[in-house]
């Protein structure tokens, strides 16, 4: 389902629930959809806690990252004082999700291990683990790579499959099967969420939109149509 389809479904339902639809905008609906998407995915993750992969492939996005060689602080070239770093920062990941990182050619055979930023400080110096590339997202939001095999510095590009908290932030990094960037209009993107979570997400968004509209209720237990009095005053 496209992002545009989700937005227009929300707008149709919200307009049907209220006569005043002048302040319903696509941007506002998209903001709420992103908010409740993250909420529902986290709820689903809690329900499936303990399952090896609690995230659906429908929630993941694949991005391509160009890499550049950067010197380590106080590093010396002869002692392997370089890292590889993504040229662009990584959009914020959804809490609890560990991304998968691999070369543009998935079957290239590189062993890339994603580790925490803390552990990243202690890897890449063991000569017996030369075949492993370690990668992590540093506090500066960039992806870094390190290895005891200096050949890793010739790597130019990587793919990452991840669940991002705000999927719109990843749209300019999306890529096709050949690794080429495919930025697109947000409305033309596939909405990254599993299908059975779409109805509750739409319901939550519509509820929040229409809850902001003043809708008087005739809650007096009498035979009079009190709402007609309210309408006649407007």
ZADO-1210 file (C-alpha; in nm, 4 decimals, padded with zeros to 6 digits):
<atoms>
<atom x="00.0000" y="00.0000" z="00.0000" code="UNK" pos="1"/>
<atom x="00.1334" y="00.3401" z="-00.0995" code="UNK" pos="2"/>
<atom x="00.1741" y="00.6266" z="00.1476" code="UNK" pos="3"/>
<atom x="-00.0724" y="00.8305" z="-00.0592" code="UNK" pos="4"/>
<atom x="-00.3371" y="00.5577" z="-00.0309" code="UNK" pos="5"/>
<atom x="-00.3073" y="00.5526" z="00.3480" code="UNK" pos="6"/>
<atom x="-00.3295" y="00.9317" z="00.3706" code="UNK" pos="7"/>
<atom x="-00.6363" y="00.9559" z="00.1474" code="UNK" pos="8"/>
<atom x="-00.8122" y="00.6791" z="00.3392" code="UNK" pos="9"/>
<atom x="-00.7557" y="00.8732" z="00.6598" code="UNK" pos="10"/>
<atom x="-00.8784" y="01.1971" z="00.5022" code="UNK" pos="11"/>
<atom x="-01.1936" y="01.0326" z="00.3673" code="UNK" pos="12"/>
<atom x="-01.2807" y="00.8824" z="00.7049" code="UNK" pos="13"/>
<atom x="-01.1989" y="01.2007" z="00.8953" code="UNK" pos="14"/>
<atom x="-01.4087" y="01.4160" z="00.6619" code="UNK" pos="15"/>
<atom x="-01.6990" y="01.1732" z="00.6945" code="UNK" pos="16"/>
<atom x="-01.6833" y="01.2078" z="01.0730" code="UNK" pos="17"/>
<atom x="-01.7008" y="01.5858" z="01.0787" code="UNK" pos="18"/>
<atom x="-01.8439" y="01.8621" z="00.8648" code="UNK" pos="19"/>
<atom x="-01.5393" y="02.0847" z="00.9208" code="UNK" pos="20"/>
<atom x="-01.2463" y="01.9380" z="00.7295" code="UNK" pos="21"/>
<atom x="-01.0683" y="02.2648" z="00.6496" code="UNK" pos="22"/>
<atom x="-00.7702" y="02.1968" z="00.8770" code="UNK" pos="23"/>
<atom x="-00.7021" y="01.8369" z="00.7661" code="UNK" pos="24"/>
<atom x="-00.3814" y="01.8455" z="00.5604" code="UNK" pos="25"/>
<atom x="-00.1770" y="01.5681" z="00.4024" code="UNK" pos="26"/>
<atom x="00.1284" y="01.6784" z="00.6014" code="UNK" pos="27"/>
<atom x="-00.0587" y="01.6538" z="00.9322" code="UNK" pos="28"/>
<atom x="-00.1986" y="01.3117" z="00.8446" code="UNK" pos="29"/>
<atom x="00.1464" y="01.1867" z="00.7419" code="UNK" pos="30"/>
<atom x="00.2951" y="01.3093" z="01.0698" code="UNK" pos="31"/>
<atom x="00.0321" y="01.1187" z="01.2687" code="UNK" pos="32"/>
<atom x="00.0704" y="00.8067" z="01.0509" code="UNK" pos="33"/>
<atom x="00.4427" y="00.7992" z="01.1205" code="UNK" pos="34"/>
<atom x="00.3812" y="00.8474" z="01.4908" code="UNK" pos="35"/>
<atom x="00.1293" y="00.5646" z="01.5190" code="UNK" pos="36"/>
<atom x="00.3272" y="00.3360" z="01.2873" code="UNK" pos="37"/>
<atom x="00.6181" y="00.3451" z="01.5326" code="UNK" pos="38"/>
<atom x="00.3790" y="00.2961" z="01.8246" code="UNK" pos="39"/>
<atom x="00.2098" y="-00.0100" z="01.6730" code="UNK" pos="40"/>
<atom x="00.5367" y="-00.1705" z="01.5628" code="UNK" pos="41"/>
<atom x="00.6729" y="-00.1372" z="01.9163" code="UNK" pos="42"/>
<atom x="00.3538" y="-00.2908" z="02.0579" code="UNK" pos="43"/>
<atom x="00.3860" y="-00.5768" z="01.8118" code="UNK" pos="44"/>
<atom x="00.7488" y="-00.6227" z="01.9119" code="UNK" pos="45"/>
<atom x="00.6528" y="-00.6453" z="02.2798" code="UNK" pos="46"/>
<atom x="00.3885" y="-00.9051" z="02.1968" code="UNK" pos="47"/>
<atom x="00.6430" y="-01.1124" z="02.0040" code="UNK" pos="48"/>
<atom x="00.9227" y="-01.0690" z="02.2570" code="UNK" pos="49"/>
<atom x="01.1618" y="-01.3621" z="02.2447" code="UNK" pos="50"/>
<atom x="01.0984" y="-01.4378" z="01.8790" code="UNK" pos="51"/>
<atom x="01.4227" y="-01.4197" z="01.6822" code="UNK" pos="52"/>
<atom x="01.2887" y="-01.1711" z="01.4283" code="UNK" pos="53"/>
<atom x="00.9963" y="-00.9814" z="01.5771" code="UNK" pos="54"/>
<atom x="01.0027" y="-00.7301" z="01.2922" code="UNK" pos="55"/>
<atom x="00.8345" y="-00.7913" z="00.9601" code="UNK" pos="56"/>
<atom x="01.0138" y="-00.7424" z="00.6302" code="UNK" pos="57"/>
<atom x="00.7313" y="-00.5045" z="00.5401" code="UNK" pos="58"/>
<atom x="00.8576" y="-00.2590" z="00.8026" code="UNK" pos="59"/>
<atom x="01.2158" y="-00.2638" z="00.6812" code="UNK" pos="60"/>
<atom x="01.3708" y="-00.0286" z="00.4298" code="UNK" pos="61"/>
<atom x="01.6897" y="-00.0877" z="00.2364" code="UNK" pos="62"/>
<atom x="01.9284" y="00.2012" z="00.1961" code="UNK" pos="63"/>
<atom x="02.2644" y="00.2335" z="00.0201" code="UNK" pos="64"/>
<atom x="02.5569" y="00.4092" z="00.1834" code="UNK" pos="65"/>
<atom x="02.8661" y="00.5508" z="00.0162" code="UNK" pos="66"/>
<atom x="03.1820" y="00.5101" z="00.2240" code="UNK" pos="67"/>
<atom x="03.4879" y="00.7243" z="00.2765" code="UNK" pos="68"/>
<atom x="03.8188" y="00.6643" z="00.4551" code="UNK" pos="69"/>
<atom x="03.8700" y="00.8749" z="00.7667" code="UNK" pos="70"/>
<atom x="04.1624" y="00.8758" z="01.0119" code="UNK" pos="71"/>
<atom x="04.1111" y="00.7526" z="01.3648" code="UNK" pos="72"/>
<atom x="04.1871" y="01.0023" z="01.6382" code="UNK" pos="73"/>
<atom x="04.5646" y="00.9935" z="01.7003" code="UNK" pos="74"/>
<atom x="04.5767" y="00.7106" z="01.4456" code="UNK" pos="75"/>
<atom x="04.8829" y="00.6301" z="01.2373" code="UNK" pos="76"/>
<atom x="04.8481" y="00.4975" z="00.8806" code="UNK" pos="77"/>
<atom x="05.1088" y="00.2247" z="00.9401" code="UNK" pos="78"/>
<atom x="04.9201" y="00.0880" z="01.2395" code="UNK" pos="79"/>
<atom x="04.5800" y="00.0742" z="01.0747" code="UNK" pos="80"/>
<atom x="04.4651" y="00.4110" z="01.2064" code="UNK" pos="81"/>
<atom x="04.1772" y="00.4480" z="00.9618" code="UNK" pos="82"/>
<atom x="03.8074" y="00.3744" z="00.9592" code="UNK" pos="83"/>
<atom x="03.5522" y="00.3667" z="00.6845" code="UNK" pos="84"/>
<atom x="03.2597" y="00.5994" z="00.7455" code="UNK" pos="85"/>
<atom x="02.9336" y="00.6579" z="00.5657" code="UNK" pos="86"/>
<atom x="02.9239" y="00.9883" z="00.3830" code="UNK" pos="87"/>
<atom x="02.5789" y="01.0617" z="00.5252" code="UNK" pos="88"/>
<atom x="02.4306" y="01.0140" z="00.8743" code="UNK" pos="89"/>
<atom x="02.2024" y="00.7179" z="00.9400" code="UNK" pos="90"/>
<atom x="01.8340" y="00.7929" z="01.0119" code="UNK" pos="91"/>
<atom x="01.7305" y="00.7026" z="01.3646" code="UNK" pos="92"/>
<atom x="01.6548" y="00.3324" z="01.4039" code="UNK" pos="93"/>
<atom x="01.3435" y="00.2108" z="01.5788" code="UNK" pos="94"/>
<atom x="01.4377" y="00.1175" z="01.9344" code="UNK" pos="95"/>
<atom x="01.5176" y="-00.2510" z="01.9764" code="UNK" pos="96"/>
<atom x="01.5988" y="-00.3161" z="01.6112" code="UNK" pos="97"/>
<atom x="01.9439" y="-00.4281" z="01.4965" code="UNK" pos="98"/>
<atom x="02.0064" y="-00.3526" z="01.1300" code="UNK" pos="99"/>
<atom x="02.1618" y="-00.5865" z="00.8763" code="UNK" pos="100"/>
<atom x="02.4623" y="-00.4537" z="00.6863" code="UNK" pos="101"/>
<atom x="02.6016" y="-00.6180" z="00.3724" code="UNK" pos="102"/>
<atom x="02.7814" y="-00.5281" z="00.0467" code="UNK" pos="103"/>
<atom x="02.5888" y="-00.4083" z="-00.2574" code="UNK" pos="104"/>
<atom x="02.6350" y="-00.7595" z="-00.3942" code="UNK" pos="105"/>
<atom x="02.4615" y="-00.9633" z="-00.1240" code="UNK" pos="106"/>
<atom x="02.6486" y="-01.2810" z="-00.2279" code="UNK" pos="107"/>
<atom x="02.9918" y="-01.1190" z="-00.2228" code="UNK" pos="108"/>
<atom x="03.0742" y="-01.3188" z="00.0906" code="UNK" pos="109"/>
<atom x="03.1883" y="-01.0432" z="00.3257" code="UNK" pos="110"/>
<atom x="03.1276" y="-01.1184" z="00.6918" code="UNK" pos="111"/>
<atom x="02.9988" y="-00.7905" z="00.8380" code="UNK" pos="112"/>
<atom x="02.9059" y="-00.7879" z="01.2055" code="UNK" pos="113"/>
<atom x="02.6992" y="-00.5024" z="01.3474" code="UNK" pos="114"/>
<atom x="02.8045" y="-00.4208" z="01.7057" code="UNK" pos="115"/>
<atom x="02.7264" y="-00.1533" z="01.9617" code="UNK" pos="116"/>
<atom x="02.9205" y="00.1731" z="01.9619" code="UNK" pos="117"/>
<atom x="03.0844" y="00.0756" z="02.2929" code="UNK" pos="118"/>
<atom x="03.2089" y="-00.2577" z="02.1611" code="UNK" pos="119"/>
<atom x="03.3286" y="-00.0969" z="01.8396" code="UNK" pos="120"/>
<atom x="03.6135" y="00.0638" z="02.0344" code="UNK" pos="121"/>
<atom x="03.7696" y="-00.2771" z="02.1047" code="UNK" pos="122"/>
<atom x="03.7371" y="-00.4581" z="01.7710" code="UNK" pos="123"/>
<atom x="03.9507" y="-00.4699" z="01.4585" code="UNK" pos="124"/>
<atom x="04.2857" y="-00.5497" z="01.6211" code="UNK" pos="125"/>
<atom x="04.2740" y="-00.9314" z="01.6345" code="UNK" pos="126"/>
<atom x="04.4738" y="-01.0788" z="01.3417" code="UNK" pos="127"/>
<atom x="04.2886" y="-01.4100" z="01.3821" code="UNK" pos="128"/>
<atom x="03.9604" y="-01.2399" z="01.2919" code="UNK" pos="129"/>
<atom x="04.0771" y="-01.0800" z="00.9687" code="UNK" pos="130"/>
<atom x="03.7751" y="-01.1990" z="00.7747" code="UNK" pos="131"/>
<atom x="03.5298" y="-01.0067" z="00.9926" code="UNK" pos="132"/>
<atom x="03.4333" y="-00.6459" z="00.9309" code="UNK" pos="133"/>
<atom x="03.2807" y="-00.4689" z="01.2281" code="UNK" pos="134"/>
<atom x="03.0359" y="-00.1854" z="01.1864" code="UNK" pos="135"/>
<atom x="02.8477" y="00.0405" z="01.4235" code="UNK" pos="136"/>
<atom x="02.6562" y="00.3656" z="01.4397" code="UNK" pos="137"/>
<atom x="02.8561" y="00.6180" z="01.6380" code="UNK" pos="138"/>
<atom x="02.7114" y="00.8982" z="01.8536" code="UNK" pos="139"/>
<atom x="02.7581" y="01.1328" z="01.5561" code="UNK" pos="140"/>
<atom x="02.4936" y="00.9185" z="01.3700" code="UNK" pos="141"/>
<atom x="02.7396" y="00.8000" z="01.1020" code="UNK" pos="142"/>
<atom x="02.8111" y="00.4345" z="01.0264" code="UNK" pos="143"/>
<atom x="03.1723" y="00.3276" z="01.0886" code="UNK" pos="144"/>
<atom x="03.3603" y="00.0161" z="00.9792" code="UNK" pos="145"/>
<atom x="03.6774" y="-00.1374" z="01.1185" code="UNK" pos="146"/>
<atom x="03.8716" y="-00.4577" z="01.0615" code="UNK" pos="147"/>
<atom x="04.2155" y="-00.6085" z="01.1199" code="UNK" pos="148"/>
<atom x="04.2293" y="-00.6728" z="00.7453" code="UNK" pos="149"/>
<atom x="04.3448" y="-00.3483" z="00.5768" code="UNK" pos="150"/>
<atom x="04.1752" y="-00.4551" z="00.2525" code="UNK" pos="151"/>
<atom x="03.8421" y="-00.3420" z="00.3993" code="UNK" pos="152"/>
<atom x="03.9476" y="00.0178" z="00.3256" code="UNK" pos="153"/>
<atom x="03.8862" y="-00.0441" z="-00.0453" code="UNK" pos="154"/>
<atom x="03.5148" y="-00.0974" z="00.0134" code="UNK" pos="155"/>
<atom x="03.3191" y="00.1838" z="-00.1513" code="UNK" pos="156"/>
<atom x="02.9536" y="00.1151" z="-00.0739" code="UNK" pos="157"/>
<atom x="02.7277" y="-00.0860" z="00.1578" code="UNK" pos="158"/>
<atom x="02.3621" y="-00.1708" z="00.1903" code="UNK" pos="159"/>
<atom x="02.1677" y="-00.1530" z="00.5156" code="UNK" pos="160"/>
<atom x="01.8307" y="-00.3080" z="00.5878" code="UNK" pos="161"/>
<atom x="01.6658" y="-00.1514" z="00.8901" code="UNK" pos="162"/>
<atom x="01.3444" y="-00.0354" z="01.0549" code="UNK" pos="163"/>
<atom x="01.3651" y="00.3407" z="01.0908" code="UNK" pos="164"/>
<atom x="01.1632" y="00.5345" z="01.3453" code="UNK" pos="165"/>
<atom x="01.0681" y="00.7947" z="01.0829" code="UNK" pos="166"/>
<atom x="01.0612" y="00.6170" z="00.7481" code="UNK" pos="167"/>
<atom x="01.0502" y="00.9468" z="00.5595" code="UNK" pos="168"/>
<atom x="01.4037" y="01.0289" z="00.6747" code="UNK" pos="169"/>
<atom x="01.5337" y="00.7292" z="00.4791" code="UNK" pos="170"/>
<atom x="01.3716" y="00.8120" z="00.1460" code="UNK" pos="171"/>
<atom x="01.6743" y="00.9924" z="-00.0007" code="UNK" pos="172"/>
<atom x="01.8985" y="00.6922" z="00.0777" code="UNK" pos="173"/>
<atom x="01.6764" y="00.4258" z="-00.0782" code="UNK" pos="174"/>
<atom x="01.8354" y="00.2224" z="-00.3568" code="UNK" pos="175"/>
<atom x="01.7508" y="-00.0371" z="-00.6189" code="UNK" pos="176"/>
<atom x="01.8920" y="-00.3872" z="-00.6710" code="UNK" pos="177"/>
<atom x="02.1984" y="-00.2495" z="-00.8467" code="UNK" pos="178"/>
<atom x="02.2796" y="-00.0189" z="-00.5560" code="UNK" pos="179"/>
<atom x="02.1774" y="00.2997" z="-00.7343" code="UNK" pos="180"/>
<atom x="01.9921" y="00.5653" z="-00.5395" code="UNK" pos="181"/>
<atom x="01.6187" y="00.5850" z="-00.6017" code="UNK" pos="182"/>
<atom x="01.4893" y="00.8922" z="-00.4150" code="UNK" pos="183"/>
<atom x="01.1186" y="00.9472" z="-00.4693" code="UNK" pos="184"/>
<atom x="00.8235" y="01.1517" z="-00.3595" code="UNK" pos="185"/>
<atom x="00.7106" y="01.0409" z="-00.0144" code="UNK" pos="186"/>
<atom x="00.3546" y="00.9872" z="-00.1416" code="UNK" pos="187"/>
<atom x="00.4772" y="00.7351" z="-00.3998" code="UNK" pos="188"/>
<atom x="00.6605" y="00.5212" z="-00.1442" code="UNK" pos="189"/>
<atom x="00.5312" y="00.1924" z="-00.0113" code="UNK" pos="190"/>
<atom x="00.4095" y="00.2440" z="00.3440" code="UNK" pos="191"/>
<atom x="00.6534" y="00.0306" z="00.5513" code="UNK" pos="192"/>
<atom x="00.4224" y="-00.1565" z="00.7850" code="UNK" pos="193"/>
<atom x="00.2726" y="-00.5042" z="00.7908" code="UNK" pos="194"/>
<atom x="-00.0727" y="-00.5215" z="00.6390" code="UNK" pos="195"/>
<atom x="-00.2743" y="-00.6173" z="00.9467" code="UNK" pos="196"/>
<atom x="-00.1487" y="-00.3072" z="01.1316" code="UNK" pos="197"/>
<atom x="-00.2870" y="-00.0672" z="00.8698" code="UNK" pos="198"/>
<atom x="-00.6515" y="-00.0643" z="00.9956" code="UNK" pos="199"/>
<atom x="-00.5652" y="00.0067" z="01.3623" code="UNK" pos="200"/>
<atom x="-00.3161" y="00.2724" z="01.2547" code="UNK" pos="201"/>
<atom x="-00.5778" y="00.4463" z="01.0398" code="UNK" pos="202"/>
<atom x="-00.8315" y="00.4204" z="01.3216" code="UNK" pos="203"/>
<atom x="-00.5923" y="00.5840" z="01.5694" code="UNK" pos="204"/>
<atom x="-00.5084" y="00.8666" z="01.3298" code="UNK" pos="205"/>
<atom x="-00.8734" y="00.9360" z="01.2460" code="UNK" pos="206"/>
<atom x="-00.9610" y="00.9315" z="01.6152" code="UNK" pos="207"/>
<atom x="-00.6936" y="01.1896" z="01.6926" code="UNK" pos="208"/>
<atom x="-00.7957" y="01.4110" z="01.4010" code="UNK" pos="209"/>
<atom x="-01.1666" y="01.4067" z="01.4748" code="UNK" pos="210"/>
<atom x="-01.1104" y="01.4334" z="01.8487" code="UNK" pos="211"/>
<atom x="-00.9733" y="01.7806" z="01.7871" code="UNK" pos="212"/>
<atom x="-01.3049" y="01.8906" z="01.6403" code="UNK" pos="213"/>
<atom x="-01.5720" y="02.0233" z="01.8746" code="UNK" pos="214"/>
<atom x="-01.8635" y="01.7835" z="01.8498" code="UNK" pos="215"/>
<atom x="-02.1353" y="01.8650" z="02.1078" code="UNK" pos="216"/>
<atom x="-02.3359" y="01.5731" z="02.2403" code="UNK" pos="217"/>
<atom x="-02.6958" y="01.5694" z="02.3564" code="UNK" pos="218"/>
<atom x="-02.6381" y="01.3852" z="02.6831" code="UNK" pos="219"/>
<atom x="-02.9392" y="01.5261" z="02.8691" code="UNK" pos="220"/>
<atom x="-03.1994" y="01.2685" z="02.9460" code="UNK" pos="221"/>
<atom x="-03.5009" y="01.4635" z="02.8180" code="UNK" pos="222"/>
<atom x="-03.7313" y="01.4729" z="02.5187" code="UNK" pos="223"/>
<atom x="-03.5812" y="01.7928" z="02.3778" code="UNK" pos="224"/>
<atom x="-03.3385" y="01.8068" z="02.0869" code="UNK" pos="225"/>
<atom x="-03.0780" y="02.0197" z="02.2634" code="UNK" pos="226"/>
<atom x="-02.8321" y="01.9939" z="01.9730" code="UNK" pos="227"/>
<atom x="-03.0659" y="02.1972" z="01.7540" code="UNK" pos="228"/>
<atom x="-03.0265" y="02.4849" z="02.0002" code="UNK" pos="229"/>
<atom x="-02.6488" y="02.4669" z="01.9676" code="UNK" pos="230"/>
<atom x="-02.6724" y="02.4667" z="01.5867" code="UNK" pos="231"/>
<atom x="-02.9115" y="02.7611" z="01.5861" code="UNK" pos="232"/>
<atom x="-02.6617" y="02.9651" z="01.7879" code="UNK" pos="233"/>
<atom x="-02.3798" y="02.9090" z="01.5339" code="UNK" pos="234"/>
</atoms>
